[in-house]
C-alpha cells in the first residue's frame, strides 16, 4: 500500500528532527508496481513490488549533502541524517543554493484511482489470455507487457513547505509478429484509470498492423512526405520536456538561443497552427501539481500559434534573471492545432505519394543546437500512392531536425491529440496528434522489421 499523506508528513517531520543543518529538505517516494509479461503466445513473468525510500538533503554553511535509504527504522534514519551532514561538511559551497521553499499552495490535479492500485491479477491474466487468443486466430506471435504503477510523493522543507501527491498509471504494450517474421505491429496505450484501458483495442490494432506490414517493398532513401501516427509524434517530441530550458537558451547552448545571449522567445519558430502546452491538471493526462523543485505547477503556453512564448526557468536561474520560476514542459506535454483537426484517413486521401509511419525506435540526438535526431522506423511503415495505402515498405533510418519539421510551411495537416507515451519508456503522459509533414529525411534503409 502507498504511504498516506498523514504517514508521509509524520515521517518527513521525524527525519527533519534528526538534523541540525542550516537548511534541509526531506523527500519520500512510495511506490507499488505489478506486472505481467507475455511472449510467444505464453505468459512469461509476473510480479509485484512495493518500496518506500526517503532522501534527505541538507545545507551547512551553504554546502550540500544528500543521503538516501529505504530502511525506515530509527537507526537507519539517524545514520542517513549523519551521512548527509558528513557529506555536506566536506563538500564545496553550493554556488546555486537557494533557501528551501516556505509554505506553498498546490492544486489537486487528479490522476490517481484506487481501482488501478488494487487491480486484480486475475483480471490482468484474463485480458492477456484474450489477447493471445486473438493473435492465434491470425497465426500471430504476441508479446508485450501489462503494468500498473502507483506512486505517492511527499516532501517537507525546514522552512515550512509540505507537498503530497498520488498518481496511477496502467500501461499495455503489445507487439504482434507474423509466423514468417516478415510483418510486425506494435501498439501501446496507458491511462491512470485501469477501467479505461482498452486492452482488446490495443491488441487488435497491433495485429492489424502486423498483417498489413507483411512482404515490405524496398524503397530508396531520401526525403518523403510523411504521415506520422500519434505514437510516432510522441516518440519524436518526447525530448521537448528536456530542451525548452531558459538557461540553456540564454547561455547559447540551445536550439532556442539567439546571438548576444538572447533567446528566440517571441519568434514564430513553428507552423502557425502549432500550440504546445503543459497543463498538469488536464483531465486526460494529469501530472504532478509541482515541479521537481516543488514550485506549484500551473498551465503554461510554451508555443502559441507557432510563436515561442515560454521557456522553463529554474528557481536559481529565475533569481539570476529577475524572473519568476516557471513550470516549463517538464511535466505533461500537449500539442494541439489552432485549426480544426484533420482525420488520419483524410491525411492519407490527400497524399499523392508519401509514407505512413507507425512509430520510431532507438531515437538518439545528432545535433542539439538544431534538435536533429536519428532513429529507425519500426513495426509498420507503408507507402501511400494516389491517396491510398498501396503496400508495406522496408524500414528506414532517419536524420531529421525537429525545428525544421515543425517550422512554418513544413506541416500539411494536424490531427486531434491522443493520450500516448513514447515507446522506449512509456513513463510520461503526453497528448499528441497525428501529423502530416511535407518533407521528412530518411538517410538509409534498415533491415529492422
C-alpha positions as CSV (number, residue, x, y, z in Angstrom):
1,X,0.0,0.0,0.0
2,X,1.1,3.5,-0.7
3,X,2.1,5.8,2.1
4,X,-0.7,8.0,3.2
5,X,-0.5,11.8,3.4
6,X,-0.6,11.6,7.2
7,X,2.1,8.9,7.3
8,X,4.3,10.8,4.9
9,X,4.1,14.1,6.8
10,X,4.9,12.4,10.1
11,X,7.9,10.5,8.5
12,X,9.2,13.7,6.9
13,X,8.9,15.7,10.2
14,X,10.6,12.8,12.1
15,X,13.6,12.9,9.7
16,X,13.8,16.7,9.8
17,X,14.1,16.4,13.6
18,X,17.2,14.3,13.2
19,X,19.3,17.1,11.6
20,X,20.7,20.4,12.9
21,X,21.7,21.6,9.5
22,X,21.1,25.2,8.5
23,X,18.5,24.1,5.9
24,X,17.1,20.8,4.9
25,X,14.5,19.0,2.7
26,X,13.1,15.5,3.0
27,X,11.6,13.7,0.1
28,X,9.6,10.5,0.3
29,X,8.7,8.3,-2.7
30,X,6.4,5.3,-2.1
31,X,5.7,3.0,-5.0
32,X,3.7,-0.1,-5.8
33,X,4.2,-2.0,-9.1
34,X,2.6,-5.1,-10.6
35,X,3.2,-6.5,-14.0
36,X,2.7,-9.4,-16.3
37,X,4.9,-10.1,-19.3
38,X,3.9,-12.4,-22.2
39,X,5.8,-13.6,-25.3
40,X,5.5,-16.3,-27.9
41,X,1.8,-16.5,-27.1
42,X,2.5,-17.6,-23.5
43,X,2.7,-16.0,-20.1
44,X,6.3,-15.5,-19.1
45,X,7.0,-13.5,-15.9
46,X,4.8,-11.6,-13.5
47,X,5.4,-10.0,-10.2
48,X,4.7,-7.3,-7.7
49,X,6.9,-5.0,-5.6
50,X,6.5,-2.2,-3.1
51,X,9.1,0.2,-1.8
52,X,9.3,3.4,0.2
53,X,12.5,5.4,0.0
54,X,13.5,8.7,1.6
55,X,16.1,11.2,0.7
56,X,17.5,13.9,3.0
57,X,19.2,16.9,1.5
58,X,21.0,19.3,3.9
59,X,23.0,22.5,3.6
60,X,25.6,23.5,6.2
61,X,27.2,26.9,5.5
62,X,25.7,26.6,2.0
63,X,27.5,23.3,1.5
64,X,25.2,20.5,0.3
65,X,24.9,16.9,1.4
66,X,22.5,14.2,0.3
67,X,21.8,10.7,1.6
68,X,19.0,8.2,0.9
69,X,17.7,5.0,2.4
70,X,14.7,2.6,2.1
71,X,15.2,1.3,5.6
72,X,12.8,3.3,7.8
73,X,14.0,2.0,11.1
74,X,15.1,4.7,13.7
75,X,18.7,3.6,13.5
76,X,18.8,3.7,9.7
77,X,17.2,7.2,9.6
78,X,19.7,8.5,12.1
79,X,22.5,7.1,10.0
80,X,21.1,8.7,6.9
81,X,21.0,12.1,8.6
82,X,24.5,11.7,9.9
83,X,25.7,10.7,6.4
84,X,24.0,13.7,4.7
85,X,25.7,16.1,7.2
86,X,29.1,14.4,6.8
87,X,28.9,14.9,3.0
88,X,27.9,18.5,3.4
89,X,30.8,19.3,5.6
90,X,33.4,18.0,3.1
91,X,31.6,19.4,0.0
92,X,32.4,22.7,-1.8
93,X,30.0,25.6,-1.4
94,X,26.8,25.1,-3.4
95,X,27.0,28.2,-5.6
96,X,23.4,27.8,-6.7
97,X,22.0,27.3,-3.3
98,X,18.7,29.0,-2.5
99,X,16.8,28.6,0.8
100,X,14.2,25.8,0.6
101,X,10.7,26.9,-0.1
102,X,8.3,28.2,2.6
103,X,4.7,27.1,2.6
104,X,3.2,26.8,-0.9
105,X,-0.4,26.3,-2.2
106,X,-0.9,23.4,-4.6
107,X,-4.0,22.5,-6.5
108,X,-5.1,18.9,-6.9
109,X,-4.5,17.6,-10.4
110,X,-6.1,14.1,-10.2
111,X,-4.5,11.1,-11.9
112,X,-5.0,8.5,-9.1
113,X,-7.6,5.8,-8.8
114,X,-7.8,3.1,-6.2
115,X,-9.0,0.8,-9.0
116,X,-5.6,0.9,-10.6
117,X,-3.7,0.4,-7.3
118,X,-5.9,-2.5,-6.4
119,X,-6.2,-4.1,-9.9
120,X,-6.8,-7.8,-9.6
121,X,-4.1,-10.1,-11.1
122,X,-6.9,-12.3,-12.3
123,X,-8.4,-9.5,-14.4
124,X,-5.0,-8.8,-16.0
125,X,-4.5,-12.5,-16.7
126,X,-7.9,-12.7,-18.3
127,X,-7.1,-9.7,-20.6
128,X,-3.8,-11.1,-21.7
129,X,-5.3,-14.6,-22.3
130,X,-7.8,-12.9,-24.6
131,X,-5.0,-11.0,-26.4
132,X,-3.1,-14.2,-27.0
133,X,-6.3,-15.9,-28.3
134,X,-6.9,-13.0,-30.7
135,X,-3.5,-13.4,-32.1
136,X,-3.9,-17.1,-32.5
137,X,-6.8,-16.6,-34.8
138,X,-4.5,-14.9,-37.3
139,X,-1.5,-17.1,-36.6
140,X,0.3,-14.3,-34.8
141,X,3.0,-14.4,-32.2
142,X,2.0,-12.0,-29.4
143,X,4.3,-10.4,-26.9
144,X,4.0,-7.5,-24.5
145,X,3.9,-6.0,-21.0
146,X,0.9,-5.1,-18.9
147,X,2.0,-3.0,-16.0
148,X,0.4,-0.9,-13.2
149,X,2.4,1.6,-11.3
150,X,1.2,3.7,-8.3
151,X,3.2,6.3,-6.6
152,X,2.9,8.7,-3.7
153,X,5.4,11.5,-3.4
154,X,5.9,13.8,-0.4
155,X,8.4,16.5,0.7
156,X,8.9,18.7,3.6
157,X,11.3,21.6,4.0
158,X,12.9,23.2,7.1
159,X,11.2,26.4,6.0
160,X,7.7,25.0,6.3
161,X,6.6,23.7,2.9
162,X,4.8,20.3,2.6
163,X,3.8,18.6,-0.6
164,X,2.0,15.3,-1.2
165,X,0.6,13.8,-4.4
166,X,-0.5,10.4,-5.6
167,X,-0.5,9.1,-9.2
168,X,-1.5,5.9,-11.0
169,X,-0.6,4.5,-14.4
170,X,-1.7,1.3,-16.1
171,X,0.0,0.5,-19.4
172,X,-0.3,-2.2,-22.0
173,X,2.2,-2.5,-24.9
174,X,1.6,-5.3,-27.4
175,X,3.8,-6.5,-30.4
176,X,2.4,-8.9,-33.0
177,X,4.7,-10.8,-35.3
178,X,3.8,-13.0,-38.3
179,X,4.9,-16.6,-38.0
180,X,7.2,-16.0,-41.0
181,X,8.8,-12.9,-39.4
182,X,8.0,-10.6,-42.3
183,X,5.4,-8.5,-40.6
184,X,5.3,-6.7,-37.2
185,X,2.8,-4.5,-35.5
186,X,3.1,-2.5,-32.2
187,X,0.6,-0.6,-30.2
188,X,0.6,0.8,-26.7
189,X,-1.7,3.0,-24.6
190,X,-1.8,4.0,-21.0
191,X,-4.3,5.6,-18.5
192,X,-4.4,6.5,-14.9
193,X,-7.7,4.5,-14.5
194,X,-7.4,0.8,-15.2
195,X,-11.0,0.6,-16.2
196,X,-10.4,2.9,-19.1
197,X,-7.5,0.9,-20.7
198,X,-9.0,-0.8,-23.8
199,X,-6.8,-3.9,-23.9
200,X,-8.8,-5.5,-26.7
201,X,-8.4,-2.4,-28.9
202,X,-4.6,-2.4,-28.3
203,X,-4.2,-6.0,-29.3
204,X,-6.4,-5.7,-32.3
205,X,-4.5,-2.7,-33.6
206,X,-1.1,-4.4,-33.1
207,X,-2.4,-7.5,-35.0
208,X,-3.8,-5.4,-37.8
209,X,-0.5,-3.5,-38.2
210,X,1.4,-6.8,-38.4
211,X,-1.0,-8.2,-41.1
212,X,-0.7,-5.0,-43.1
213,X,3.1,-4.9,-42.9
214,X,3.9,-8.2,-44.5
215,X,6.1,-8.5,-47.6
216,X,7.5,-5.0,-47.4
217,X,8.9,-3.3,-50.5
218,X,12.4,-1.8,-50.6
219,X,12.3,2.0,-51.3
220,X,15.1,4.4,-52.0
221,X,16.2,6.6,-49.1
222,X,15.5,10.3,-49.4
223,X,13.0,13.0,-48.4
224,X,9.4,11.9,-48.3
225,X,6.1,13.4,-47.3
226,X,5.1,11.5,-44.2
227,X,2.1,11.0,-42.1
228,X,3.1,10.3,-38.5
229,X,0.7,8.4,-36.3
230,X,0.3,9.9,-32.8
231,X,2.8,7.2,-31.4
232,X,5.5,8.3,-33.9
233,X,4.9,12.0,-32.9
234,X,5.3,11.2,-29.2
235,X,8.5,9.3,-29.9
236,X,9.9,12.3,-31.7
237,X,8.7,15.1,-29.4
238,X,9.3,13.5,-26.0
239,X,12.6,15.5,-26.0
240,X,10.7,18.8,-25.6
241,X,10.3,18.3,-21.9
242,X,14.1,18.5,-21.6
243,X,15.2,21.1,-24.1
244,X,12.9,24.1,-23.6
245,X,15.1,25.5,-20.9
246,X,15.7,29.2,-20.5
247,X,19.2,28.8,-19.0
248,X,20.5,26.7,-21.9
249,X,19.0,29.1,-24.4
250,X,20.4,32.2,-22.7
251,X,23.9,30.6,-22.4
252,X,23.9,29.8,-26.1
253,X,23.6,26.0,-25.8
254,X,20.2,25.5,-27.3
255,X,18.1,25.4,-30.4
256,X,16.3,28.3,-28.8
257,X,19.4,30.5,-28.4
258,X,19.9,33.8,-30.3
259,X,23.1,35.8,-30.7
260,X,24.2,38.1,-27.9
261,X,22.9,35.9,-25.0
262,X,19.3,36.3,-26.2
263,X,16.7,33.7,-26.9
264,X,14.1,33.1,-29.6
265,X,11.2,34.0,-27.3
266,X,8.5,35.8,-29.2
267,X,9.7,34.4,-32.5
268,X,7.4,32.5,-34.8
269,X,9.5,29.3,-35.0
270,X,6.7,26.9,-35.8
271,X,3.7,26.5,-38.0
272,X,1.0,29.0,-37.1
273,X,-1.4,26.2,-36.1
274,X,1.0,24.6,-33.6
275,X,0.3,25.1,-29.9
276,X,2.4,23.3,-27.2
277,X,1.1,23.4,-23.7
278,X,2.0,22.0,-20.3
279,X,-1.1,21.5,-18.2
280,X,-0.7,19.2,-15.2
281,X,-4.5,19.4,-14.5
282,X,-5.6,18.3,-17.9
283,X,-8.3,15.6,-17.3
284,X,-6.9,13.2,-20.0
285,X,-3.2,13.4,-19.0
286,X,-2.9,14.7,-15.4
287,X,0.5,15.1,-14.0
288,X,2.2,16.3,-10.8
289,X,1.0,19.6,-9.3
290,X,4.6,20.7,-8.7
291,X,7.9,20.9,-10.5
292,X,10.9,18.9,-9.4
293,X,11.8,21.9,-7.2
294,X,8.2,21.8,-5.7
295,X,7.2,25.1,-7.3
296,X,3.4,24.9,-7.8
297,X,2.6,23.9,-11.4
298,X,0.1,25.8,-13.5
299,X,-1.0,25.6,-17.1
300,X,1.7,27.1,-19.3
301,X,1.6,28.0,-23.0
302,X,5.0,27.1,-24.4
303,X,4.1,27.7,-28.1
304,X,1.0,29.6,-29.1
305,X,0.0,29.9,-32.8
306,X,3.6,29.0,-33.8
307,X,5.2,31.6,-31.5
308,X,7.7,30.5,-28.8
309,X,6.0,32.0,-25.7
310,X,7.7,30.4,-22.7
311,X,10.9,28.7,-21.6
312,X,11.4,26.9,-18.3
313,X,13.1,28.9,-15.5
314,X,14.5,27.1,-12.5
315,X,14.4,28.9,-9.2
316,X,18.1,29.7,-9.4
317,X,18.1,30.9,-12.9
318,X,14.9,32.9,-12.4
319,X,16.5,34.7,-9.5
320,X,19.6,35.4,-11.6
321,X,17.5,36.9,-14.3
322,X,14.9,38.7,-12.2
323,X,12.0,36.4,-13.3
324,X,9.6,34.1,-11.7
325,X,10.4,30.4,-11.8
326,X,8.1,28.6,-14.3
327,X,6.9,25.1,-14.9
328,X,8.1,24.6,-18.4
329,X,7.3,21.3,-20.2
330,X,8.9,19.2,-17.5
331,X,5.6,17.6,-16.8
332,X,3.0,16.6,-19.4
333,X,3.3,17.9,-22.9
334,X,0.3,18.6,-25.1
335,X,0.3,19.5,-28.8
336,X,-2.9,20.9,-30.3
337,X,-3.9,22.7,-33.5
338,X,-5.4,26.2,-33.8
339,X,-7.3,24.9,-36.8
340,X,-9.9,22.1,-37.0
341,X,-8.2,18.7,-36.6
342,X,-7.8,16.6,-39.7
343,X,-8.5,12.9,-39.5
344,X,-5.8,10.3,-40.4
345,X,-7.9,8.9,-43.2
346,X,-8.2,12.4,-44.7
347,X,-4.4,12.9,-44.5
348,X,-3.9,9.7,-46.4
349,X,-6.5,10.5,-49.0
350,X,-4.8,13.9,-49.7
351,X,-1.3,12.4,-50.2
352,X,-0.2,11.7,-53.8
353,X,2.9,9.9,-52.6
354,X,4.3,9.5,-49.2
355,X,4.9,7.2,-46.2
356,X,2.7,6.3,-43.2
357,X,4.9,5.9,-40.1
358,X,3.6,3.8,-37.1
359,X,6.4,4.6,-34.6
360,X,10.1,5.2,-34.2
361,X,12.8,3.3,-32.2
362,X,16.3,3.8,-31.0
363,X,15.9,7.6,-31.1
364,X,19.1,9.5,-30.4
365,X,20.5,13.0,-30.7
366,X,22.8,14.1,-33.5
367,X,22.9,17.9,-33.0
368,X,21.1,19.5,-30.1
369,X,21.5,23.0,-31.5
370,X,19.2,22.2,-34.3
371,X,17.3,19.4,-32.5
372,X,18.4,16.9,-35.1
373,X,17.8,13.3,-34.2
374,X,18.3,9.9,-35.7
375,X,16.5,6.6,-35.3
376,X,14.6,3.8,-37.0
377,X,11.1,3.3,-38.2
378,X,9.6,0.1,-36.7
379,X,6.5,-2.1,-36.6
380,X,4.7,-0.7,-39.6
381,X,5.8,1.6,-42.5
382,X,3.6,1.9,-45.6
383,X,3.8,3.5,-49.0
384,X,0.9,5.8,-50.0
385,X,0.2,6.5,-53.6
386,X,-2.8,8.3,-55.1
387,X,-4.4,8.8,-51.7
388,X,-4.3,5.1,-50.8
389,X,-2.1,2.8,-48.8
390,X,-0.5,0.6,-51.5
391,X,1.9,-1.7,-49.8
392,X,4.2,-2.1,-46.8
393,X,7.7,-0.6,-47.0
394,X,11.0,-1.7,-45.5
395,X,12.2,0.3,-42.6
396,X,14.4,3.4,-42.8
397,X,16.9,5.2,-40.6
398,X,16.1,8.9,-40.4
399,X,18.1,12.1,-39.7
400,X,15.7,15.0,-39.0
401,X,15.6,18.4,-37.3
402,X,12.5,18.8,-35.2
403,X,12.8,22.5,-35.7
404,X,12.6,22.1,-39.4
405,X,9.8,19.5,-39.1
406,X,7.5,21.9,-37.2
407,X,8.6,25.1,-39.0
408,X,6.3,27.5,-40.8
409,X,5.2,25.9,-44.0
410,X,6.5,22.4,-43.1
411,X,3.3,20.9,-41.7
412,X,0.5,20.0,-44.1
413,X,-2.1,18.8,-41.5
414,X,-2.6,18.3,-37.8
415,X,-5.0,15.7,-36.2
416,X,-6.7,15.5,-32.9
417,X,-4.5,14.8,-29.8
418,X,-4.5,11.4,-28.3
419,X,-3.1,10.2,-24.9
420,X,0.1,8.4,-25.7
421,X,3.6,7.8,-24.3
422,X,6.8,7.5,-26.2
423,X,7.5,3.8,-26.8
424,X,11.0,3.5,-25.3
425,X,9.9,4.5,-21.8
426,X,6.1,4.7,-21.5
427,X,6.6,6.9,-18.4
428,X,5.4,10.4,-19.3
429,X,1.8,11.2,-20.3
430,X,1.5,13.2,-23.5
431,X,-1.3,14.3,-25.7
432,X,-0.1,14.2,-29.3
433,X,-1.9,14.3,-32.6
434,X,-1.0,12.6,-35.9
435,X,0.9,15.0,-38.2
436,X,1.3,15.2,-42.0
437,X,4.8,16.6,-42.7
438,X,5.7,17.8,-46.2
439,X,9.3,16.7,-46.1
440,X,11.0,14.2,-43.8
441,X,14.6,12.9,-44.3
442,X,15.3,9.2,-44.4
443,X,19.0,8.6,-44.7
444,X,19.4,4.9,-45.3
445,X,17.5,1.6,-45.4
446,X,17.2,-0.6,-42.4
447,X,16.7,-4.4,-42.0
448,X,14.6,-3.9,-38.9
449,X,11.1,-5.4,-39.0
